[in-house]
């Protein structure tokens, strides 16, 4: 057995799914090496035999067969082992140290292109990205017919190689940002990027920021519109969404599917999202401020109604709302984790029963249930799952400031959050920046 085959067998032979098989191609003895959990050996061997028969029929040399079926290498077993891990087939020519790296017929391990599951589309194409990075790039390239579209691909990680792709449109994207991204990727070549946190670390982003540097989307059309506006897209293999850089504040209020409506309706939809953002941030803190600190702001009839709704509640408004907010967060988290067949039913019934029982037991007021329901609904109007989570976090800061300083605390909280957001930037691009280069004709 040849040295290359021996080294590969010594390294991979302990894997149950590793297959080493002797065969003949064009009357030449060869060894086929690969993982049968990744490679469909039966179909791949059929393809090889057809190639070999064609070469023999045309009276051509075996060297022409080797060059036709893959890339010829010699002597380096490490590259062969790495290729096998990547799902390639190694064909070693017996009694030599030469081998061919072939793209085999793979087993069907990826799901097909499906409608989006995390983003609803009212007017637009019902396709979404998958875990296959090549399929994702193909969906973008199919709809973006321009010679200025650029793609750079990398293989990252020390223990586990992961494919990473950088996409942008030349002349639209900020060239300095593209250079910075490329430099960080090359600098941290061996860092693992199995998740978004790992990618953020590789790009040098702070790990403790409450607002993600990335905007995410499952929708190819949305990703293409971002490219046209001068953004940069990152695809990571096995992550079924596009990572958009930079992430901006206006992204949580606007998406390009809005443009399929008449202009007045589009403006109204985005205005509703802005209102939802403000309601989510302010309403819990406003309840505590008006009940505990500044009840004099309310009209006498409304103040009496609020007092009547809280009659019998044994603890302060801050404790009351914190208990219910924690329960609400548990319900929201459970709705994500439970199976789709029973999750909505259990969380809806559980929320109604808990809310009604808490009111009947005089543990919380009726008004608080209304406030929390409005807050949850308003939070759902914001575009993007990661943006929803950030706003859910910020409302607690305003809540505690309102419990201490009342209405003044709400104003101070909004100022502090605005200052924090203004301080955020991605490779020099401010989080509050609105007009992206290349989109002057489609502002917002």
N, C-alpha and C positions, 0 to 999 in steps of 0.2 A: 504494500500500500504506500502511496506517495507521501512525502513529508507534509505537504499542505493538508492532505486529507487527514493524516494522523493528528496534526495540530488542531484541526477543526473538531475532530472526534473527541480528542482529549478535553477540549473546552466545552463542547456542547453535548457530549454523549450522555451525560447524566440527566438530560431532559428526556422525559418519556416520549414527547412528540417530535423529537429530532429523528429525521429519516436519512439514512445513508444507503443508497441503492446503486448497484452496478448495472449498467445498461450499454447499448450499442447505438451510435449515431453515425450514419454513413459508413458502416463497417468499422468504426473506430470505438474501442472500449472506453467508456467514461464512467465517472461516479457522479450521481445526482445527490446533492445535499441541501437540506432545508427543513423547515418546520411544517409537518403535515397539518398542524392546526391553523396555519396561515395559507399554505399553498395547496391548491387542488392538483395533486400529482397526476391523477388520471387524465384530466383535460390538458394539463401542461405537457405530459408525455405525448399525447396525441398531436399537439401542435408541433412538438419537436420532430416527431416521426414524419409529419407532412413536409417540414422543411428539409429533412434529410432525403426523403424520396425525390423531392424536387431537384435537389443538388445532384443526386445520382442520375436522374433522368436527363438532366442537361449536361451530364459529363463534366461537371465542374469540380474543383478541388475541395477538400474538406475545410481548408482555411477560409474559403468563401462562406461556408456554412457557419463557422465560428463567428465571423464578423457580422453575419446576418442576424444571428439570434441574440447577440448581446455584446458586452464590452470585455475585451480580452485583458487579463491581468496575469502577472507572473510573480510567484514567490512570496508575496505578502499575505500571510494567513490572517492577520488582524483585520485587514479590509474585507476579506471574505466573511469572517465571523460577524463583523458589523453589518454587512449586507444581509446576512441570514436573519439577524435580529430585526432588520427593517422589512422583512417579508420577501426578500429576493431568493432566487434559486441559483445555487452554485453548481456549475458543470465542470468538473475536473477531468482533464484529458489524462488517461492512465499512462503511467511511466514518465510523466513530466510534472513540472511544478507550475504548469499553465492552467488557468481556469477562466471560465466565462461567467460574468454576472448577468443573469437574465431576469427580465420582468416576467414572472410566471402568470398563469391564470390563478387569481386569488380566490379564496373562499369568500362567500358573501357574508361579511361581518358587519357591514354598515347599513343603516336604514336608508330608505329612499327619501327623496325630497318631499316634504310634507307641509301642510299649512302651519303657520306659526302657532305655538301653544302659549307663549307668554305675552304676546302682543296681538291685540285685535286689529284687524284691518276692515274698515268700513267700505272704502272705495280704493281698490288697489289690487295688485297681484297677490294671490294667496300661496306664496312659496316662502320657505324659510331656510336659513343656513342649517347644515348638518355637521356631524362630527368629522367629516372628511374634508380636510383643508383644500385638497385639489378641487373637489366639487364646489366648495365655496368660492374659490378664485374663479372657476369656470362660470359660475352664475354672475359674478361681477363683470368679467370680461365680455360675456355674451351681450350684456346690455350697455356696455360702455365702449362704443366703437370709435376709438380715437388713437392716433399714433403717439399721443403725449402721455398715455397711461403707462406707468412704470411699476414693475414688480421686482422686489428683491426677496430671496428666500434664504433662510439660514437653518442649520441643524444645531440645536442648542442642548446643553446639559452634559454633565460628566458621567454619571451613572446611567442615565436614561436619556437617549437622544430624542428631542422633540422638535418638530418642524415649526418654524416661525416665518411668517411672510409679512412684508411691508409693502403697502400699496399707496400710490399717490398719483396725482396728475401734474406733470411738469408745467410750470407757469402759473398754476393755481395754488399749489401747496407752498408754504413758507420753506424756502431752501435751507435756511438756518436750522429750522426744526428737523427737517429730514436728515441733515448732516449730524445733528446732535443725536438723533435716534440711532443712526447707523454707527456712530462712534461708541455709544453706550452698549449696543449689542455686540460689537466687536471686542470691546474692553472686557465685558463680562461673559465671555464665550462659554464658560463651563458651568454657569449658574443654572440651576433647575428652574423650569418655568411651567410646571404642571398646573398652575392656577394663576389668577389675576394678581394675587399678592406677590408671588414669585416674579411675575413680569414687572410689577411696580418696583420691586427691589432691584431688579436687573437694570432698569432705566434710571435708578437713582431718585425715585420719588419718596418723600417722607412717609413713614409707615403709620403715623398717628393722626393723619388728617381725616376729618370726618366726611369730607367730600371727595369722592373718587376722581382721580385724574382722567379716567376713561368714561366715555359714554358708550353704552352698549346697545346693539340692535340685532334682532333676528332677521330683519327684513332686507333683502338685497337692494330693493328700490331705495330704501332709506339710506343704506350705506353708500349707494352711488350718488345720491344727492349731496351727502356730506363730502364726498370726493370732489364734486363739482364746485363746492363752496370753499375749497382749499384745505380741507381736513386731510388727515393721514389715517389709514386703516391698518390695524394689525390683526392678523389671523394666527391663532395658535391651534395646532392639530389637536383634535378631540374636544375642543371647546366650540359648541354650535352657535356662536354669535360673533359679530364683528366688534372689535374694540376701536373706538373713535378717539382720536387726539386732535386738538385739545377738547376737553369737556367744558362747556360754557353754560352760564346761568340760563340763557334763553332756551337752551335745549329742553328744559323741563316744561316749557310752555308751548313750544312749536314743534310740529313735525310736518314733513312734506306732503303727507296724505291730506292735510288740511286744505291744500291748494286744489283739491278735486271738488271743493265746494265753492259757491259764489263768494266774492270778496267780503260782503257784509257778514255772511254766516261764518266765514273763516275768522274774521276779527272777533265776532261774538264768542266763538268756541275758545279762542285763546284768552279772551277776557275772563271767561268762566274759570279757566285754569289758574289765572293770576289770583282771582278771588279765592279759589280753593286753596292756593298756597298760603294766602294771608289768614284764612279761616283756620287752617291746620296749625299755623304757628301761634296765633293770638288767642283763639277761643278758650282753651283750658286755662291759660293765665288770666284772661279777662274775667272768667267766672270766679276765680279765687280772689282777684283784686276787688271786684264789685261786692262780693259777699263778705269778705273779711276786713278789707282795708278801706275802701272808698265807697261804702253803700250810699253816701250822700249824693253821689252822682246820679243815681236812679231817681225817677219820678216816684212819688210816695206810693201810688197804686202798684207800680211794678216792684218796689222795694218790699211792700207788704206781701205780695204774691211770692216773692223769693223766700222771705222769712217763713211763710206758711208751708212752702214746699220742703224746707229744711227742718221743720218742727219735729222734734224727737230724734234727730240725728245726733249721736253722742260724741262726735269728735269734730275738730276744725275742718274747714273746707279743703285745706291742703292734703290732710290725711285721707279725707273722703275721696278726692279726685285721684290721688296716687294709687289707692287700692284698686279703683276701677280701671285706671290706665294700665296697671300691671296685668289685671285680668284680661283686658282687651288685647294687650300685646301677646299674651298666652294664646288667646283665641286666634289671632292673626297667624301666629307661628304654627299652631295646630292645623289651620286650614291649608297651609303649604305642605305639611308633612303627611297628612292623612291621605289615603287613596282617594282619587278623584270621584269614585263611585259613591263614597259615603262622606267625604270631607265636608262639602258645603252643607249637607243636611245636618250633620252633627254639630258643626260650629254655629249654624244659624239657630237651631233649636236650643243648643246649650247657651248661646248668648241671650236669647229671649227669656229662657227660664231663669238664668242667673240674674239678669237685670230686673225681672219682675219680682223674684224672691228677695233681692236686696232692697227694693223699694217697699215691699210689703213688711219686711222686717225692720224698717226705719233705719237701715244702715247707710243709705244714700238717698238723695232727693230725686224727685221726678225730673227737675230741671237739668240735673247733672247727666242723666241718661240721654236727654235730648242733645246736650252739648257734645257728649262723646260720640253719639251717632253722627252728628253733623261733622265732627272732626274727622272721623274715619272715612265718611263718604267724600269729604273735601280732599283728603289726602290721596284718594284714588284717582282724582282728576289729573294729577301731575304725570307727565310723560316720563317713563323710565323707572324700573324697579329700584335701581340704586339711588335715584333722586328721592323716591318715596321714603327710603330708609333714612337718608340724611335729614329730611324735614322732620320725621318722627323723632329724631334725636334732638334737634334744635328746639322743639317745643318745650322740652323739659327745662332747658336753660331759662326760657322766658317764664315758665311756670314758677320756678323757685324765686326768680327776681320779683315777680308779681306778688308772691306770698310775703316778701319782705318789704317791698317799697310800693306796692299797689300799682296804680296806673303809670306812675313814674318808672317803675321797674320794667313794665312792658316796653315803654319808649326806650329805656336804656338797653334792654335786651335786643330790640330791633337794631339799634345803633351798633351794638357790639357784633351782632351777626353780620350786619352790612360791612363793618370794618374787616371782619374775618374773611368774608367772601371776596372783598376788594383786594385783600393781601394774597389771595391764591393766584398762582400762575403756572403755566405749563410751558417750559422752555421759553420763557419770556412773554407768553401770550396770556393776558389777564383773564380771569374767570368771568369778569363782567363785560368783556368785549362782545359787541353785538355784530357789527358789520364785518363778515369774513371776506378776505380778499378773493376776488373772483365771483362774488355774488352781489355786486352792486346793483344789479337789475332786479334782484329778488331779496331785498333786505328782510331780515327776520326769518 
